[in-house]
Amino acid sequence: MKKSKPKTRKTAKKATAKAPSRSNKRPAKKTAAKATKAKRVSGLDAAARVLEESDQPMTAREIVEAAEAKGYWKSPGGKTPHATVYSAIIREIVAKGSESRFCKTERGKFTRNK
């Protein structure tokens, strides 16, 4: 006896929406407008500036407080900006070694690398 194939239903192809062409996009903004906006200083750059002006080693918390008091940098609203700055300083020391802008003097204290 012959086996018959099970009957299958042919499905109709669904109509798909065609993706918009790239020519429909808005033109790119001009770069000259971005050049006029002042670039925001990073916490790491502010820390380097604070330590350059200081003659003694400072903790990350002291660095952040000094940077905010002098107006170099303000935390964008995080709960632990000192932890962020501490981590960034450690990453730079590890990545750049003797070329780093920072030097760890003792546990939790940093100074400017000379």
matplotlib code that plots the C-alpha trace (Angstrom):
import matplotlib.pyplot as plt

x = [0.0, 1.3, 1.7, 0.2, 1.7, -0.2, -2.1, -0.6, -2.2, -0.4, -0.1, -0.4, 2.6, 1.8, 2.2, 5.0, 5.5, 8.4, 11.2, 11.6, 14.4, 17.3, 16.6, 13.5, 15.6, 16.2, 19.5, 22.3, 22.8, 25.6, 28.8, 29.4, 26.6, 28.2, 31.5, 30.1, 28.9, 31.4, 32.7, 32.0, 35.0, 35.2, 35.6, 39.0, 40.2, 38.9, 40.6, 43.9, 43.5, 42.6, 45.6, 47.9, 46.9, 47.1, 50.5, 49.3, 47.7, 43.9, 41.2, 38.7, 36.0, 38.2, 39.0, 35.3, 34.5, 37.3, 36.4, 32.7, 33.8, 36.1, 33.5, 35.6, 33.1, 29.7, 28.4, 25.6, 23.4, 25.0, 24.9, 28.6, 30.7, 33.7, 33.6, 33.4, 36.4, 38.3, 37.7, 38.6, 41.9, 42.8, 42.0, 44.2, 47.1, 46.8, 46.4, 49.1, 51.5, 54.3, 52.7, 49.6, 48.6, 48.1, 50.2, 48.8, 50.7, 48.9, 45.7, 42.9, 45.1, 46.4, 48.7, 49.8, 52.4, 55.6]
y = [0.0, 3.5, 6.1, 9.4, 12.7, 14.7, 17.6, 20.9, 24.3, 26.8, 30.0, 33.2, 35.6, 38.4, 41.8, 43.5, 47.2, 48.4, 50.0, 53.7, 54.6, 56.5, 59.5, 60.2, 60.9, 64.5, 66.0, 65.9, 68.8, 71.1, 70.6, 74.3, 74.6, 71.9, 73.7, 76.7, 74.8, 74.6, 71.1, 69.9, 69.1, 65.5, 64.5, 63.1, 66.3, 68.3, 65.9, 66.4, 70.2, 70.1, 67.9, 70.2, 73.2, 71.2, 70.6, 67.6, 64.2, 64.1, 61.5, 61.1, 62.7, 65.7, 66.0, 66.0, 68.6, 70.8, 70.5, 71.4, 74.3, 75.8, 75.3, 72.9, 70.1, 69.2, 65.7, 65.1, 63.8, 60.5, 59.3, 58.5, 60.8, 60.2, 56.5, 57.3, 59.7, 57.1, 54.4, 56.6, 57.6, 54.0, 53.0, 55.7, 54.6, 51.0, 51.8, 54.5, 53.5, 56.0, 58.2, 58.7, 62.2, 60.7, 58.9, 56.9, 57.9, 55.7, 53.9, 56.1, 59.2, 60.6, 63.3, 64.7, 62.6, 64.7]
z = [0.0, -0.9, 1.7, 0.8, 1.7, 4.3, 2.8, 3.6, 3.2, 1.1, 3.0, 1.3, 1.7, 4.1, 2.8, 4.6, 4.9, 2.8, 4.9, 4.2, 1.9, 3.3, 1.1, 3.3, 6.4, 7.5, 6.5, 9.0, 11.4, 10.6, 12.6, 13.0, 15.4, 17.7, 17.6, 19.3, 22.4, 25.2, 25.9, 29.4, 31.6, 32.8, 36.4, 35.7, 34.1, 37.0, 39.4, 37.6, 37.8, 41.5, 42.3, 40.2, 42.4, 45.6, 47.4, 49.4, 48.7, 48.6, 48.8, 46.0, 48.2, 48.9, 45.2, 44.2, 46.9, 45.8, 42.1, 42.9, 45.2, 42.5, 39.8, 37.6, 37.7, 39.1, 39.4, 37.0, 39.8, 40.8, 44.4, 44.6, 42.4, 44.6, 43.7, 40.0, 40.2, 42.3, 39.8, 36.8, 38.5, 39.2, 35.6, 34.3, 36.6, 35.5, 31.8, 31.4, 34.2, 34.6, 31.9, 34.1, 35.4, 38.9, 41.5, 44.4, 47.6, 50.1, 50.5, 49.1, 48.5, 45.2, 44.1, 40.7, 39.0, 38.4]

ax = plt.figure().add_subplot(projection="3d")
ax.plot(x, y, z, "-o")
ax.set_aspect("equal")
plt.show()
